[in-house]
Amino acid sequence: MNKKILVVWALLLIAVGGWAAWYLFAPGTPPAGQPPLGDAAAFRTLFERNTDKTRVIAYLSPNDQKDLLSAALLDAQVESNDKPTLAIYVIWTSAPPTDVMARIPDKRAAQFMDTKGVLRSLLGEGHVFAYARGAKFDQQAFRTREIEVDMPKLRELLP
């Protein structure tokens, strides 16, 4: 009887451990209406194709509470802006779970993964970047370092 209970507990522990590993390490799916998670090359192509729009890039870690706050603040801002002349690009430093990607559910958003830091090295310092219409990726962008402080300026730059 004791062996049966021990086996059941061991199987239960293995099942819970497997689920936890899958949840933490398997990439999630973007919210409905958004394209699938892309890489650095896909980001660059899409970004350059949308020069007729004001573009906002959020470079975030799914494991950093400050970055998750930035995602929530950015979502609140874009939710009140329904103009089609705005494009949002969310770049995650590692594979985010579905519930983390859902923090920016806007259909104008596209989410990407940059696990090798390729885009971080190109973007430089900052968490949220705003590019005016017509600006290319390698041109000057407005950069936030503290989104709570820089949000009024970011709001001014949005269409």
C-alpha positions, 0 to 999 in steps of 0.5 A: 500500500505504501509503495502505491502511494509513493508511486502515485506521488512520484508520478504527480510530482513528475507531471507538475514539474513537466507542466511547470517547465513547459509553462516557463520555457515554451514560447507562448502565443501572441494575442488574437489578431497579432502575427506570430512571434518573429525574430530580429530579421522579421522585425527589421523588415516589418519596421522598414515597411511601415515608415508611413506610420509613427512606430513605437518599439518596446524592448522588454524582459518577460522576467523584469517587473519594471518592464512588465509595468512598462508594458502595462503603461504602454498598453494603456496609452495605445488603447486610448489611441485608435489611429491606424497611423500607429504601429507597435513592436514589442521585442522580448528578451526571451520567450514570453508566456502567453499571459505576458504577451497578452499585456499588449493585446492591441491588434496593431502590435507585433511581438518579436523575440531577441534572445541573442541581443541583436536588436538590443545592440542596435537600439542602445539604451532605453526600453521604449523608443518612438520613431516619427513617420518616415524615420528609418530604424538607424535614425534618431528615436525618442528613448525612454529610460524611466517610462513613468517619467517619460510618458508625457513626452511619449504621449506627445509623439504619438499620432 
